[in-house]
Structure formats: structure tokens, C-alpha cells
Amino acid sequence: MSIQSVQRALRILSFFSSKNPRLGITDVSKRMELPKPTVHGLMQTLHEEGFLQQDPETKKYALGLKIYELGTYLSATLKINQVGMAPARRLAETTNRMTRLAIWDRNAALVTMNLFPHFHAGFQHHLGPRLPAYCTALGKAMLASLSEDICREFVDETEFAPFTPRTRTDKALFQEEIRQIRFTGFATESEEYMNGISCIAAPVWDSSGECAGAISISDSPGLLSGPDRDMHTRDLLATAMEISRSMGFLP
């Protein structure tokens, strides 16, 4: 049995994103189709508890530091982060590429760790924690590692909206790509989600042989056409297997 006030408060928190970092009472009231006084009470309570903060000039709200605090605790307790940090950091330094760990969450790739070589530090400001699965290598790698039923349900229920001119929106071609990923063991993506960035990703497995997440390296589009592509792919696959073994996976 759900509690309405708690459900509404959680919905309010879910409205904030990189595209909507600040929201006013009117914004939220329209989205929730609730009276402004009701929304004001909910948001004021979230503010008092530290889950929201309010700009004194605009009176608009943003996520509070309590969210960051809890997220830090969660990140530190995820097993894939605990066992994967050292190998992922080594991969970032070896390849001189941005490296990410992610898990599957509600039909999307949820990034749990970003690791950057020194000269790539600027990329961290452009990547959100939740990435669409159909146009990112991390998402494709995990989706290809899930069951046929889950993959088919994902394709049926997901709108393949274009993020860039290179986003692939043909579902039949996407399913063929998933079959190819199952064969090769890794996924690729070039400027399908964000202009100027390409990516190679491989799944990470747990002790039960199920997909526990994925690891990727990212850089400019030249990553997929340069002379180091095969070497970096081998390094990526080796690192994914190292993390999988640490997760208890037995090939």
C-alpha cells in the first residue's frame, strides 16, 4: 500500500534533471496537476529536510545536498564500484580514455562511476548519470546480456527518439545489432547519444552468471576508427573479465 504524500514527494524529486535543474512551485503544480498550496507544502518539507534547496532570489528549487550525501553512500556500497574501481582506473590510465561503470536500472544504463585521465576531465560536465540504452554502448552491452524476453519487451515499449542525427531509430536494425553484440562480446556507439563522443563497452557478470553491469571507454569519434581500437577493445574486455571474476563470476 503506497502512502500518497510520500509518493508525491518522490515524484517531485524525480522531476529534477540536467535539463531541469531548477523548478518553481508553478512548474511542479502543472506537472502534478495539484493545487499550488499542496505543492508548496510538499516542497517546503523537502527543503526543510535538506532534499531541496531554494534560490533566495528566484524562489525556485534545486536538489539539496542531502541527495548528494545519500548518493555518495550508495555509490560506495555498490559491489561493482567496490571491486571495479581499481581495474577501471587502470584501464583509464592505460588507454588514456574516459572510463565508466554502469548498472541496469529501469530500462536504462545508470552510470555509477566516472574515471578520467587528466586531459579528459572536462567530459564529466556533459554526461548524465542515466543514459538511454538504445543509443549508448553501455546500454547496448547490458541489454545484449539480458534475456531475449527482456530485450524484446524493451524494444516494444521504448520510443527510439533521436538525440543526434546519428541516433539509430530503426528497431529492426537495433535488434540485429544486439545479436551482433552477443556474438562479439562488446558494444560500440559513435555520436548516437552525444555529438563528439564515441564509446566501446563490455558487460560485467556476477557469481550467478547474470549481467551485473558494464564498463566502457569513451573518447572522440576517432576511438572507433583509430589504430588503437583493437588494442583498447582487448584491454576493455580483459578489464571487464577481471571485474567479473572479482564479482564471483566463473567463466
Buried (B, 14 or more C-beta within 10 A) or exposed (E): EEEEEEEBBEBBBEEBEEEEEBBBBEBBBEBBEBEEEBBBEBBBBBBEEBBBBBEEEEEBBBBBEBBEEEEEEEBEEBBBBEBBBEBBBBBBEBBBBBBBBBBBEEBBBBBBBBBBBEEBEEBEEEBEBBBBBBBBBBBBBBBBBBEEEEBEEBBEEBEBEEBBEBBBBEEEEBEEBBEEBBEEBBBBBBBBBBEEBBBBBBBBBBEEEEBBBBBBBBBBBEBBEEEBBEEBBEBBBEBBBBBBBBBBBEE
